Amino acid sequence: MRPVFRLLPLPLCIAISLTAQAAEPPPNWGLCPVDDAIPPFEGAPKPANGAIAAPRSQQPTDIEGDTLGGVKDQSIEYQGNVALTRGDQFIGTDKLTYNEDTETYVAEGNVRYQDSGMRVVADRAEGNQAKDQHKIEDVRYQLVERRGNGAAESIQLDGSKGGMRRSTYTTCPPGDKRWELRAQRIDVDTEKGMGVARNATLHIGKVPVLYVPWFMFPIDDTRRTGLLYPSISNSDRNGFDYRQPIYLNLAPNYDATLNPRIMTNRGASLGAEFRYLNPRGRGTIAGMYMPDDDLRERDRGHFIFNAYQNLSRHWQARSGLVWISDPRYFEDFSNSINGVSITTAVSTVGLYGRGRYWGSSLTANHYQLADPNLTKANLPFSAKPRGAFVWERPLTNWFTAGIESEVVRYQKDDAVISGIRREFPGGSRLDLKPYVSMPLEGASWFLRPTAAWRYTQYQLDDGLGAIVGDDSPTRSLPIVSVDSGLFFDRSFRWRDRDYLQTLEPRIFYLNVPYRDQSRLPAFDTRPLTFSWGQLFRDNRYSGADRQADANQLTMAISSRMIRGSDGHEKFSVSLGQIRYFEDSRVTLPGEIAVKQGKSSWVADANWSPSDRWTIGASYQWDSRLRREDLASLRARYLLKDDGIINFAYRYRRNLNFRSNLPVTVNNSPDLLEQVDLSFLYPINPKWSVVGRYYYSLFDHKELETIAGVQWESCCVAARLMARRYVENSEGDLNSGILFEIELKGLGSAGQDTRRTLRRAILGYYRDDLYLVPPETATGQKADPDPSL
């Protein structure tokens, strides 16, 4: 009879439970020694290298030994280099005695166990296979699939239950235990997936820093009701801040989390999040309520509902609802300047469809004020509802036909301004834009003439109709454009490398006749920021309330230098300009009309002097007024050991500046001028410094300043930084000291400095440079999220 051993699952269960809160992205183990705490055992099975093996219970158990001591009282004794293997499991010992009648065994001397997840050494092991009872003495273990090692005085297993006496766990090398978790006793029930630790102590070095007399923890990935790790911080604005999440496992496809929170300067609050999942969709409902904010002397709270549901192959329903209690909510509950930049909370719900040649949607949105310096009069009109339909398909080998259509009802809530209630009448708008194009193209050229007709009709409320002088104004006009381009390329060799250089000239002609649109309202239309993309658009406005008249020609050229070995773009440059043959007379209120002549030159260039350097610049020069309208310079240098230095300069002129009016914030020739320097500089493999200096030259004040130092070893990391940033719309600055210590593989204590640094320093995590970066790292406006 071949014995089947079920030894030592308990250390793995303990290790899994202790590493469940590991940080994301995974910890960096690059500073750890190459040597294992327990080296691989000679004779153990090699990893399967991705091959799918049969379950262990279906694989045979093989026993080998130098000598077979014979049979005595139904006991078989193996001596000398005894090795048992079954699948990926290996057990080695100096002496093994096995009784076939009682199914008991005793392993003595240099007991070794290994599988794909861990390696274990012990002095002695004994047990009863029939009763599934085992006892292992003087144990040391090391995890293989993840980092971790430890020891125990003894382990006792009884079926699905087990206990560990005087156990330890750490991710540090055995000879350099910067931290270690010790427990006098740990009991585990693998059937229930839970463990209980008693008299557990966390040691940093030789100093005990945390003692827990009793706590329960999960040992597998099964979701269970219980306490999650708390969040503790301190700031000048909120005071001492303690949050204790409570997880509720309600069903396999939905759960909830409660978030009671205490802020000594504000008061107590209760947050909650409910998640659900079904075969066709998922959703999250979240909210927070604070009965009385001591700083604002009012109730505070928010509500969010994000979900989608697939209704059929072509149709999907989506919702993104946001409600906040007051305009200062984002400002008060955000820890970055992004909370100050949010001016509205937008809620949207809709039904969306898509087919091979068509797309359709039926939506509604609502704007809520999120800036205390604005009034409801500044809010955009809400679309309640909005229906859109687009269709495009080839008619023949030569022509493509399509239509863009939209019907929408706009309205805005009443507002109290200077003690007087003011109504904002709205209206409905129908916009149709059928078109026909002739897409001609070859390997090195394209020519796309397009003819469209735009028809727009309004039905305005009485108050708005009286203002514009017509309850049902209309607009109808043709749009003709011709887009064409050529592609030239040549191969050449430079500095012993092969490159491909391209030359791509492009010409775009647009003709739109003038129609008087001064009597049309402006529900959702704004002038687009002049940029490279606008050189090839048929309208310089967003929204359908204005269609710019045009008789203009765009001439542009681009060139790229591509490395042949890997397709890396070494250099690129683009230059373009619009020639206006006539004045463009269509404007929005307060906008300066486009005059006949030439637009500003638009230039954009990127250069990589080496694989570490990336330099880019954008520039717009108005040759008529001999001034720059935009200047942007960006540079990035990748240091060794994942270090990085970023620099950016941004300047934009206010194109609607009127010199005959007083200079104010909204009527200033300089709309924006900023410098931004951020870096992660490794001094040596363990020490590095981080920093950011984000300054507004236009406002003559800093927007965010960070200075800090990081220390990292194999299993411990610490970050200390000072931070100063704009905390509200009045421009007040908030200062603070942030400290975090990370015990790799266990968790971290202190404020979340990594999230702050990742937002402030693009490339703090190097992978962010090669993926879509977080919005907060690129300077874009973040979505309204009260959990910032």
N, C-alpha and C positions, 0 to 999 in steps of 0.2 A: 504494500500500500504506500502510495506517495503522499506525504503530508502536505497540506496546503496552508501556508502561514499567512496570517493577516496581522502583520506587525506595524506598529508605530504610525497610525494616522493622526494621533493627537498633536505632535509638534507642528505638523502642517496646519491643522485647524487653528492652533494658537497663533501661528505666524500670519495666517490669512486675516484673522480678526484684528491683529495689531497693525497691519498695513492697509486696512480698508480706507483710511483717510489720507492716503498718499496724495501729494499735490499734483495738479495738472498744469502744464505739461510734466511728464515724469521727472523725478529727480535726476541730477547729473552725477553719475558714479565714476566720472573720468579720473578723479583723484584717488580712487581706491586701489590698493595693491592688486596686482594680477593674480597672486597666489590665492587659492581657496582656503577657507577656514578648515575644511575637511576635503583633502584631495580626492579625486575619483578613485574608486577601488579597482584593483587589478582583477580581471575576470568578469567584471560587471557588464551587462548588455549595453551596447552602444545605442545612442538615440536613433529613433526610427527615421529621422530626416524628412518629416512630413508625410511618410507613408501611413496609411490607416491600418492599424493593427486590430486583431480580434480582441474582445473584452478579456480581461485577465482571467475571469472565471472559466472561460472556454479554452484556455491555454494550459498545456501540461506543465507540471513541476518536475524539474530535474535536480537530482542530488548527486554530488560528487564529493569524494574525500580520499585522502591518501590511504587510509586503512579502514576496514570494517571490523569493529571489535567483536562482532558476534551477536547472538541473541540470548538474552537472559531475562526471564520473567516477562516475555513478550516485548522487551525493550531492545531496540536496535541502536547501536552506538557507532557513530562516525567520528573519526579523529584525524587531525592534520589537514589543514586547508579545506575545510568543509565549505561547499558552495551550493546554494540552492538558487535556482533561477526559474522565473515564471513571467513571460512577457518582458516588461521593462523592470521587473522587480528582481533584486539580488539580495541574498542574505549570506554572509560569510561568517565563520566562527572557527575556533580551534577545536572545539569538541561539541558534538550534538548527540543527545540521547532522546530517542523517541519511542513511546510505548503505544503499540498499535491497538491494544484493548482499551486503554483509558484515553487514548489520543492526547496524552500529555507529552511535553517536551521540556528539555532543559538545554540551553545554549550557554556555554561558558568559554570565557577567554576571547578577547578581541572580537566582540560581536559587531558586525557591520551590516547596515541596511542601506539600499539605494534604489530609487525609482526615478522617473522623469521629473519629479517635483522636489526631491530632497535627498540628502545623505545623512545617515545617523551612525554613530559609534556608541557602544555601551560595554560595560564589564560583564553583565550577565542578563539573561532573559529566560523566563520560564512561563509556562502557561498550559491551558487545556483547550485544544482545538475544538472539541465537541461542545463545550460550554462557551467558547469564544471569550475566554478569560486569559489575560496576559499581564505579566509584571516585568518591567525592564528597569534595571538599576544603573545608576551613574551614567546618564545619557548626555551626549553632545550632538547637536544637529545643525545642518546648514541647508538653506533653501537653494534650489537650483533655478527654477523659473523666475524667481525674483530674489532680491538681495535680502539676507537675513540669516542670523545664526544665534544659537543659544545653548542652554544646558538645563538639566533637571536632575535632582537627586534621585527621583524614581517616578515611574509612570505605571499606572494601573488601568487596565482596560477590561470592561465587562460588557460585551456586546456593543451596543451603540453608545454606552456611557463610559466615561473615563475620567481619570484624575491625574494631575501633575503636581508634584511636591517640590517646593523650592526651585522654581523655574526662572529662567532669564531669557530675554530676547533683546537683540540689538542688530542694527545694520552696519555697525562698525567692525573693523578687523579685530580679531581676538586679542591682539597685542596692543591695541590703541582704542579702548572703549570710551569714546567721548560721551556716549550716553548709553544707558541700559535700563530696561524695564524688568523689575524683579517682583515676583509674586510668591507668597508663602504657599498658596494652594490655588489651583485652578481646576474646576470641574466642568466637563464638557459632555453634552448630549448631542451626538451627531445626527440622531433621528429627528430631533426637534431643531437642530441647527443653532443651538444657543450654548453659551458658556458663562460661567460665573467665576470671577476672580476675587480672591479674598486677600486682604492685607497687601495690596500692590503698591509699589514705590517706584517712582521715576528718579533715576540718578543721572546727573550731568557731571561727568568726571567721577569723583568719589563723593559728591555732595548730593544728598537726597533733596529734591526740590518739590516733589508732589507725593502725597500719601492718600490713597483711597482705600478705606476699609472693606468696601464691597461694591462691585458693579457687574452688571450683566452685559454681554456683548454677543453679536452674531458671529458665526464661524463660516458662513457660506454666503452666496449672493441672493438668497431668498429675502424678499422685503418683509419687514416686521415692524409692528408698532413699537415705538420707543423714543428715547431722547437722542437727538443728534448732537454733534459737537457745538458748543456755544460760541458766540462771537463777542469779544470784549474789546472795547476801545475807549479812548478819551480824547476830547477836543474842547476848544474854548467855546464853541457854539452849543454843543449838546451836553457837555460835561461827561461824567462817567456813563458809558453806554454799554448795556448788557442785553444780549439777545439769546434766547434759549429755544431753538427749534424743537418741535415735537412732531414726530412722523406718525401718521395713522394709515395703516395698511387696510383699506376698506374692502377691496376685492382685487382679483387678478388684473382687471382692466381699469381700475381707478383708485386713486389714493388722495391723501390730503396732508398738508403740513401746517401746523399752527406755529406762529412766531410771536410769543409774548416778548415785550421789549420794555426796558426801563432806561430813561435818560434823565439824569438828575437835574438838568437845567430845563427840561421840557415837561416830563411826566411819563406816564405809562401808556402803552399802546398795545394793540393786538392785531397782528397780521395773519392772513391765512391764504393758502393756495390749494386749489383743487384741480387735479389732472384726470383726464379720462382718455381712453383709447378704444376705438372700435374698428371693425374690419375696413371701413371706408374713410376714417378720419380720426382726428384727435383734437383736443382743446385744453386750454388752461384758463381757469378763473382765479384771479388773485385780488386781494384788497388789503387795506389797513385802516384802522380807526383809532384815533387818539381823542378821548373824551374832552380833554382840556389841555391845550398847549400853553404852558405857563409863559412862554416868550411872546406868543401872539394873542393870548387870551381868547381863544376860540377853539372849536372842534376842528380837527384836521383828518384827512383821509384820502384814499384813492381807490379806484376800482378798474380792473383791466380784464378783458375777455378776448383772447386770441384763439381762433379755431378755424379749421377747414373741414369740409365734408364733401366727399366725392358722391355726386348724385347719380351719375351715369358715366359712360365712356367719354362723353364730350362736355359734361357740365359739372361745375364745382361751386359750392357755396363757401364764402370766406367772411370772417369778421375780425375786426381789430378795434375794439371799443376801449376808450380811455375816459375816465372821469376823475377830476381832482377837486378838492374842496375849495381851493382859493388860488388866486394867481401867483402866490409866492411859494406854492408847494414844491415845485421842482427846485427852486432856488434854495429852499431851506433843507431839503432832504437829499441834495446831491453833494458829493464831495469833490467836485471838479468844476471848472469853468463851463462845462457843457450844460449844466443846469441853468446857468445864467443866459445862455444863448437861445434856449427854447422859448418861443413867444406864444405858441399855440399848442394845445392838445387836440389832436385830430382823431376822430372816430369814424370808421368806415365799415360798412356792411354791404355785401354784394353777391350777385350771382354771375358766374363767369362761364363762358362756353368757347370752345375752339374746335374747328374742324380743319379739313385739308386746305380749303381756300377761304375760310371765314373765321372771324372772331367776334364775340358779342359779350356785352356785359350790361347788367342792371344794378346800379349801386346808389348809395346815399351816404353823405358824410355830414359831419357836424364839427364846428370849430369851437373850442373853449379857450378863454383867455388864460395865458400862462406867463404874462409879463405885467408886473404891478405898475409899470410906467405907462401902459397903454390903457385904452378904454375899449368897450365893446364896439365902438364905432370903427376901430382899427381892424376888427376881425374881418376876414374874407367872407364872402357870401357862401352859404352852405348849399350844396347840391342835393335837393330832396324832391324827387330822385334824379338820377342821370342814366340815360340809356344810350349805348353806343353800339355801332355795328360797322365792321370793316370786311371788305371782300375784295379779293384779287385773284385772277387766274389768267393763264394764257388763252387767247382767243385763237390764234394761229401760230405758225412758226415765227411770225413777224411782230405781232401785237400782243400787248397785255392790257387788260381792262380791270378797273377796280373802283371802289367807292369808299369814302370815309364819311360816316354820318353820326350825328349826335343830337339828342333831344334832352333838355335838362330844365329843371325848375329851380331857380335861385331864390333864396330868402335869407333874411338876417333878423335875429332877435332884436327887440327894442332895447334901447340903452338910455340910461339917465346921465345926461351931460350938464354940468353946472346946475344941478337940481331940477332940470327940465327933462321930462321923458320925451325921447325922440324916436320916431318910427322910421324904419328903413324899408321902403317898398321894394319889392323884388320883381320878378318876372320869369317868363319862359323863353327858351331859345331853341330854334331848330337850325342845324347847320348841316348842309349837304355838300360833298365835294367829290363828284364823279371825275374820273380821269382815264386817259388812254395814253400808253407809252409804247415806244418802239425800241426795245432793247437790242441794239446791235453791238456785237463784240467779237473779238478775236483773241489770239494768244497774246498780242502786244498792244491792243487798243480796245476802246469801248466808245459808243455813241448812243446816248439815251435821250431822245427828244420826248417831251411829255406835254400834253395839253389837258388842262383841268378847268372845271367850272365850279365856282364856289357860290352857293346861295345860302343866305342866312336871314331868318325871319324871327322877330320878337313878338311877344304878347306881354306887355308891361302892365304892372298894377297902376291904378289910377294916379297915385301920387307921383310915381316915377314918370308915367306918361305925360303928366302935366309939365314936369320939369324939362323934358326933352322935346315936348311939343308934338308927340305922336305916340299913340298907344300901340301901334303895330308897325314899327319901322322895319325896313328890309334892306338887304344889300345883295347885289348880284354882279359878278365880274369874272372874266376869264383869267387863267394863269397859264403862262407858257414858259417852259424852260428847256434848255438843251445842256446836258452834262456830257463832257467828252474828256478823254485822257489817253495818253500813250505810256508804254512801258519799255524802257531801254535797260539793258544790263550788260555788263562785261565782267569777265573773270580776270583777276590779276594776282600777283604774288607780292607780298610785302613782309619784310622781316621774316623770311622763311616760312610764311604761312599763306594759304590760299584764301582769297576773299572774292565775294561777289558784290559789285557796285551797281546800284540801280539809279535811273534818272526817270522821274515820273511827272511830266508836265500835265496840268489839268486846266480846262477852261469850262466855266459854267456861266451861261447867259440866262437872265430872268427878265420877263416882261409882264407887268401887271398894271392895267390902266387905273387911273385915279378914280375913286368914288368917295363922295363926301360922307364921312362916318362920324362927324362931330355930334350927330343926334343919337348915336348908338350908345348904350350904357357900357360900362366896363365892369362886368361881373367877376371874371377870373383871369383877365388879361394883363400881362406885364411885359415890358421890353426885356428881351434876352440879353445876357451879358455878351458883349462882342468878343468873339474868340475864333479859333480856326474852324470849328464846326459851323459857325454861322456864315462863313463864306459861301457855303453850298446849300443853304436853306431857301425855301420859297417864301418865308415870312420871318420877320425879325421879332415877332411877338409870340408869346405863349398864349394859348386860349384863342377863341374864335371871335372875340369882340372887335378885333382889329385885323385887317388884312392889309399889309403895307403895299402901297403902290411902288412900282419899281421899273426902271429901265436901266439895267446894270449888267456889267460883265466882270466876272471874277477870273483872275489869272493867277495861277499858283503853280509851284513846282516843289517836288520833294526828292530827296536822294537818301539812300541808305547804303551802308557798308556792312556786309554780313560775313561773318567768319565761316569758311567752308567746312571746318572740322566738326562744329557743333551747332551751327545756326545762330550763334550769339551775334546780336546787333552791336557792332563796335561803334558805329556813328550814324546819326540821322539828322537831317536838317529839313525844315519846311519853311517856305516863304510864300506869302500871298497877299493880294490886295483887291478891293472892289473898286471899279470905276463906275461912278454914278453919272449917267448921261443927262439926267434931269433931277430937279429937286424932288425929294419924297415929301409929300404934303400931309400924309396921314400921321397923326400923333395922338398920344394920350395926354390928358390934362397935366400940365407942368413939364412936358417933355419938349426938348429942343429938336426941331425938325432936321432931317438929314439933307445937306445941301449938295448941289451938283459939284462934281469933282471926284477926288480920290479919297477912299477911306484910309484909315491908318494901316500901315504895313503890319502884318501879323507874321511873326517869326517864332519858330520853336526849334530847339536843337538839343541833342543828347549825345554825350561822348563818354566812352569808357577808355581812358588811357591805359588801364590794366584791369585785370579781373577784380581788383580790390576797389578801384575808383569808379564812381558814376557821377557825372556832372551834367546838369541840365539847365536850360534857360528858356524863358519865354519873354517876348518883347513886342510891344506895339508902339509904333511911332507915327504921329500925325504930322505929315510933311507940310500940310497947309499952315497949321499953327506952330509948327516947329517945336513940338513938345512930345514927351512920352506919356502915353495913356496907361500903360501897364509895363511893369518890369518884375520879373521873377527869376531868382537864381537859387538853385538847389544843388547840393553836393553831398555825397556820401562816401565815406572811406571805411572799408572793412579791416579791422585790426585782427591780429592773430588771437586765438583763444576766444573767439566769438565776440570780440570787442567791436565797437562801431562808433563813428562820429558823424553826426548829421548837422547840416547847416542849411538855412533857408532865409531868403530875403523876399518880401512881397510888397509891391506897391501898386495901387490902382487909383486912377484919377476919377473924380466924379464928373462924368460926361454931361450931366445936366446942371453943372455949376453955372450960375448967372451972376456975372460980375456987378450988375446994377443993384443987387440985393445984399442985405447985410450978411456977413459971413457967420454962419451958424454950423452946428454939427451936421445938419442935412444939406447945407449950402456952403460947402467948403471945397476948394479945388482938390484937396487931398482927402480921398474917402478912406483909404487904408494904407498904412505903411508899418510893416512889422519885420522883426528879425527873430529867428528861432534857432538856437544852438542846443543840441542835446548830445550826450555821449555816454558810452559805457567803456571805460578804459581799464584794462587789466594791468596792474602793476607787476604781479607775478601770478603763478597758477592759483594762489589762495586769496590774494587781496585785489580788489578793484574799486574804482571810484565811479560814481554815476552823477549826472547833473543835467539840468536844463535851465536855459535862460530864454524866456519868451517875453519879448518886450514890444510895446506899441509905440513907435516913433510919432504916430499921429496924436495919440493921447498923452504922450510923455509919461508913461507909467508901465510898470511890469505887469504882465498877465499871469505868469507863473514862473516861479524860481524853485529849483530843486538842487540840493547838494547832499551827497551821501556817500557812504563807504559800505562795501560788502566784504565779508570774509566767508570763505568756504573751505571745508575739509571733506574727507571722504563721506562722512555721514551727518555732518552738522553744517548749517549755514546760518549766518546772521546778517541782517541789513539794518543800518541806522541812517536816517536821512532827515534833513530839515526841509520844510516845504512852506511856500508862501504863494497864495493864489487869490484871484478875484472871487469873492464868495457871493456877491449880489449885484443887482443891476445898478446900484448906486456907485459901484466901483470900489467898495470897501475890500480890504485885503485881510485874509485869514492866515495865521501862522500856526505851525505845529511841528512837533518832533514825532517821527514815526519810527518804531522799532519792532522788528520781527525776528524771532529765532525759529529756525526750521530744523526739526529732527527728521532727517530724511527717512522715508519709509514709515514714519509714525504720524507726523502732523506738524503743525506750526502753532506758535503762540504769539500774540501781538496783533497789530493791524496788518491788513493785507497790502504790504508794500509792493509785492510783485504786480498786482493789478494796476496800481498807480504808475509804476515804472514802465509797464508794457504800453500804457496809454500815452505816456509822455515821451518815450524814446522808441521811435520806430526802429525795429531790429533788435530790441532788448531780448526778445526771443527770435533767433535768426530765421526760423521758419516763416515768420510773418512777412519777410521780404519776398517770399516765393509763393505765398498764398494771398488771398484777398485780405488785406489788413483790416483790423478793427476800425470802425468809423471814427472812434475817439482818437485813434492814432493818426489818422490822415487829416484831421482838422475839419471833417465834415460834420454837419449838425447831426447829433445823435437822435434816435427815436425817443419819444417821451417815455421814459421808464423810471418810475418813482424809486426803484431799487438801486439807482446809481450810487 
